Structure formats: structure tokens, C-alpha cells
Amino acid sequence: MESGLDKLLELALKGNTRAIGRLLTLLEDPSGDAGILLERLASMSRGGHIIGVTGIPGAGKSTLISKLIREFRRRGYKVAVAAIDPSSPISQGALMGDRLRMQEHATDPGVFIRSLSTRGLKGGLSLAALAMIEAFDALGYDKVIVETVGVGQAEVDIMHAAHTIVVVTMPGAGDDIQALKAGVMEIGDVYVVNKSDKPEASKTVEYLNFVIESGELGSQRTGWVPRVVKTSAIMGQGIQELADVIEEHYKYLHETGGVEERIISRRILLMKLLAERMLARSLEAALLDLREKLRDTAKQATGLTRTASELARKACSRL
């Protein structure tokens, strides 16, 4: 790496928040020197516990995460949060509202919170988010919490990136749970019924326990039986129990060899997204090179497949 990047990494490893912020900005497009930086960070992994938090909209994920941060800090852990907001498919802009709900930790040197957008990706995670996880791990954060969008059945990439997946729902969301069972709701290691001060909470817990026992919910990846935890993030109730279950699951993964497998899974997804970005850029360049031929083929409506194959070959040859 260039001396400037070496210095930046040195400062970030010492906990300089401005340097960490600049480093994360560089990793939003991990090509060139930033790609070398990403590889170096990945090789410096310190075994951080990656916790994915997802679930139905309105369940109170951000408030719950804020309380989890406080509990993990009480236990002596350094905590990083990657709060992923949905992005506009047109502008790629995102609301970035999660940091506002976690402001109580803004002055804590043991906490770093970063918001970023999905950049239109349907899987719920972007290349930048995966690079950020590698960075937080290398920088010595013990707990790295990744809050994903949690809408629709495609938001399951988090299962390839996190060790422990926490799915958050709320009382009265039975229809939503039923509708999401084939997607995000089936990947959980821990299910949280937040806003448990509501009267329907016990019924929701019973329903979740029933579908877990019947095998309809839960990732079924390691033999771990998913747990259901009642919380009220606003009231601060159930947070300690939730943290205990999250830690119990991580211990279970260590005992069964699941930790390394999930790291490998995360990095395979990272390489897949890197390859997709490289191909997309190469394809855009190939489109410019063949624009006249593409126009002629489109106008004549013949040779579409043949020209598409030529376009693909030209794009791949530019890599």
C-alpha cells in the first residue's frame, strides 16, 4: 500500500475515529489501493462476533440495537454498528436515519456507528457493507452489529455474512410472520418479540415457538434450535436476556466449528459482489464500444443473441 494508506490504517488501529471514518469511505469502492487495503484488513481478522439484526419494518430494530450496544458495553466489549438503510433505485440515496436513533452512544470511544445504503441491491447487503465488516473485525471491535433492511423475501444475504442472526418482530404481526416465512423470517438464530408490553405479546411468542418446534422457522444450518426472547426496547426490558442468548449462540458456533464456516461464507459473498462490480463496469465500457452495432441489431431485430454473446465476450475480455 502507499505510505498514506499505511498511515491511515495505523491511525485507525489506534482508535482514531476520523481515520476510521476515512478508511470506511475508501472501502465503499474497494478497487485499486482500496482493494489492497481490504485484503490486508481481512488478513488481520481478530475474531469479532458479527451479529445480523433484521426483521419486519416498524418492529423497533434501531432502538433495540441501541439498548444492545449499552449492554455489550457494560460487559466490556467494543461495539461497531453498520446500519443499512434502503436506497432509492433512482438516486441511490438513503434516509440514513438509524444513527439518529443511536445518538446516546456518539461520545463513547468504544462505539462506532456507520450508516450506509443498499445501493439498490435486492439481497439487503452491499459490497461496501461486507468490506466494512472486515474493517471493523480487523480494527478490534468485539461485537459488530449489522442492521439490514428486513423487507421482502430476498433480504437473506445477511445469513452469509453474520455469525448470529437476530430476527425482530412485534405483537400482532402474525400475518406478517406467515407471509415472510419463506424469506427473512426463516433465517433466524434468535427471534425477538419486541414491544412486549403490548397485550398480544404472549400470543406472538407462543406462535413463534410453535412454528420453530414444527421446523417451519429457523435456519436449520447447524443444529441450533432457535430461541425466542421477549423485549421492550423502549422500557429496557429483556435486553440482558437477549445479549445472553446471542453470546450463547456464538459459543455454540465455536464448539461446532460454525464460526469459520460463516467467515468463509461471508468472504465468498464478498468476492461474488466484487466480481459483479467488475463485470458491470466492463459491460458498460463494452456497450460504448459496440453501441453502433447494438443500434443496428436492435433496429433490424435479427441477430440479437449473437450480438449479445459478442457483447458478453468483449466485456469479459476487458477484465
N, C-alpha and C positions, 0 to 999 in steps of 0.2 A: 504493500500500500504506500501511497505518497506520505511524506512526513506530516502533512496537515491532517490526514485521516488518522495517522498513528497518534498524534497529539490529542485529537478529538476523542478517540477511544480511551486513551489514558485518563483524560479528564472525566469521561463518563463512568469509567470503572471506579473512580474515586468518589462518585456520587454527585458530581456537578450537574444540577438539573438542566441548566441551559445547554450543556454539552449533550446530555441525554436527548433533549428535545431536537437538537440539530441532527444527531445521529439517526433518530427515528424518521426525520424528514427525508434524509438521504435514502433510507431503506424503502421509502414509498415507491421508488423505481430502482430496484436492485439490479442495475446493469453497469457495466464498466467497473470503475473503482468501488462503487456501492455493492456490486456483486462479490467482489473480493472481500469486502468488509463483512458481508453476510456469511460467507463461508468461514471466515475467521471467528465470527461470533458463534456459529453453530459448533465449531470445534472446541469452544470454551464452555460448553454446557455444564451447568452446576447442579443439574437435577431438580430444577424448580417444578413445583406441582402446578400443572395447568388445569384450571377449573373453567369449564364452559357453563355459562348461565344463559338459558333460553326459555322460551315458553310463550304463552298467548299474550297478545297486546293488552295492556291495562292491568296486568297481574301485579305490578309493583316491583319489577326486577331491579330497577336502579336504586330504589330506596332499600331494598333487601341487600343489595351489594354494599351499599354504604354502611349498613349495620354489620355485615360480614367483615368488612375492612377493619372496623373498630375492634371486633372480636379477635381477628387474627393478629392485629397489632398488640392487643392485650396479651396474647400468647408469645409475643416476641418476634413475630415474622415480619419481614419486609414484604410489602404488597404492591403489585402493579396491576393496573386495570386497562384493558383495551376495550373501550365502549364503542361498538359498531352500530352506526345509525344507517337506516335505509337511505339510499341515494336516488335522486331523480334520474330516470333513464335518459332524460334530455340534457340537463345541465350537469349531471353527476354531482350536484350539490347535496348536502345533508344538513339536517337540523342541528346535529351535534349538541343535543340538549342534556345528555347524561352527566357531563361534568358539572353542570349547574346544580344537579341534584346530589352531588358528592362534594360540595364546596367545603364541608366541615373538615375535610382532610387536606385542604390545599396547603396548609402551612406545615404539615407533617413531613419531615425529610425521609421518613421510611415508607412513604406512599407516593406513587407516580401514576397519574391518570391521563390517558390519551384517548381522544375521540377520533374516529375515522369513519369513512363511508364504505359501503359495499362496492361502490363504483359500478353499480348495475349488475353485479354477479348474482345469479339466482341461488347459488349454494349458501349464501349468507356470509362467506368469508372471502376476503380479497388477498392478493399476493402480499400487499402491504401489511395486512394483519398477521399473516404467517411469519413474515420477516420480523415483525415486532415481537412476536412470541419468542423467537430465537434470541433477539436482543435482550429482552427482559430476563430470560433464563441466564444468559451469559453475564449480565450485569449484577447477578446475585439476588434477584427477587425470589423469595421462598414460595410465595403464592402469586400466580399470575391468573387473574380473573378475566375471562373473555366474555363480554355480553354480546350476544348475537341478536339479530332482528327478531327471529322467532315467529315469523308469519308464513303460512303455507307449508306444503308438504316437502318442498325442496330444501328447506333450511336445515340440512343434516350434515353439512361439511364439518361442523364442529366435532362430530364423533370421530373424525380422523385427526383432529388437532389437539383435543383435550384428553387428560387422563380421567378426570371425573366430570360427568355431565349432570348438571342440575337443571331440571325442568320445572318451571314455576307456573302454577295455575292458581285459581281462586275459587271460592264457594260459588255455586250456581253456574259453573262453566261445564256442566256435564255434556251438553250438546257439542260444545267446542272440543272437549276431550275426545268424544266419539268421532267427530269429523277429522281430527288431527291424528288419530291413532296410526294411520298408515304413513305418517311423516314424522314431524319433530317429536311428537309425544311418545314414540316408541323407542327413543334412543337413550332415555334417562338411566342414570345410575342412582340418582336421588330425585324424588318427586316432592315438591314443596307446595303445600296448600297455604298460600299467603292470605292475608286479610282474614285470619281465622277467628277474629272476634265476631264475624257475621254468623247468624244462626244456622246457615246451611253448611257450615264448615265440616261438621262431623259426618254429614251425609256424603260430602265430596271425598273425604278421607276413606270412608267405607267403600265407596265406588272404586277409588284408585286401588285400594288393597285387593278388592275382588278381581279386577282385571289383571293385576300383577300376578296373583295366585293362579289365575286361569291361563297365564302365559301370553296374554294379549298385549301387555306393555312391558317395557324393559328391553335393553339392548341385546340380552342373551349372548353376549360376546365372551364372557369369561367364567360363567357360572355364578356370578354375583347376583344375589336376589335384591332387586331394587328396594329402597326404603322410602317410606312416606313420612314427611315431617310437617307438622303444623307450625306456622309462624304468623306473627303480626309485626311486620317491619315497622309500621308507624308506632306501635306500642313497645317495640323492642323485645317481643316475646318469641321464644323458640329459637333464637339466634345461636345460643351456645350449643343446643342440641344439634342444630343443622351443621355447625362447624365440626362437632364431634363425629357426625356421620360422614362428612366429607373426608375427614382425616382417616376414619376407619376404612373407607373405600380405598384410599391411597395406600394404606398399609397392606390391604388385601392384594392390590396390584403388585406390590413389591414381593409379596410372598408367592404369587403365582406367575411371576415373570411378565405381567401385563404392562409394566411401565415402559420397558424398552420397545415392546411391540407398538405402543401408541406413539412413541417418538419416531419410530421408523415410518409409521402410517402418516404422521404429520409431514415429514420431510418428503415423502413420495408425493403428497398433495402439493407441497411447495414446488417441487420440480415440475409437476404437471402444469401448474399455473405459470411457471417461468417459461415452459415450452410454448404454452398457448399465447403468451405475450409476444415471444419471439416470432412465432408463426403469424400472428396478427399483423405485426409491423412489417414483416417480409411480404405478406399478402397485399398490404396497402401499396407498397413500393411496386410490386408486380402488376397491380391494377393500373398504375400510372404508365408503366412500360408498355402494356398491351391495350391501352384504352381505345385506340383506333380499331384494332382487330375485334375487341369486345363490342364496340358500337356496330361494326359491320355484321357480326354474327347475330347480334340482337335484332338488327333490322331485318335480316334475311330469315331469321328463325330456323336456321339449319346449322348443324354442327355445334349445338350448344354443349353437348357432353364432351366432344373432342376439344373445344376451346377451353372448357372448364378444367380439363386434365392438363392442358398446356399451362394454364394459369397456375395450377397447383404445383406443377414441376418447376416452373420459374420461381415461384415463391420459396420452395424448398431449396433450390439451388443458390439462393441469396444468403442462406444461413451460414 
